[in-house]
């Protein structure tokens, strides 16, 4: 393990740089990293992953969960509220 810059990291495979958070300013897309690992296992040429995903925001998760809840339970919830005021 090597000490690097704060809040950045690199993913290496057989001493070859696979991904750099410092270079991409984001987090690796796990599926793309796994694809490159699978290639290495098969003995194929490994390519550096240059795409990244933004860090996950817990506020966005809350909004997503509310939207899913409204989608799944919106009509029954509206009927329940209407019955309370009927």
Order of alpha helices (4+ residues) and beta strands (2+ residues): beta-beta-alpha-beta-alpha-beta-alpha
